[in-house]
């Protein structure tokens, strides 16, 4: 069974102070994440709106695989990025019963089933 993990990237010791995520040397990181997406392990991700790091949603076999993926990121190795991970249980809200987009979602929810892992 697979696990959803939120992978948070934050500035590492070699982050260029005073520069946003868009001004950092992250080409190798972007290539690495694109490869994870192509393999089905990275579902979505992107930079934070404040330009100070970003996040990737992983679907992996467990916490150990998520840690290995994060530690192998070229810009984590280079010290430009640091990371933290959190296991996540996504919930799909039953939108059919909500009167409007501004209403609190109903408490009836179902847990999403992870997709089968791709090899």
Secondary structure by P-SEA (a helix, b strand, c coil): cbbbbbbbbcccccccccccccccccaaaaaaaaaaaaaccccccccccccccbbbbbbcccaaaaaaaaaaccccccccccbbbbbbbccccccccccccccccccbbbbbbbccccc
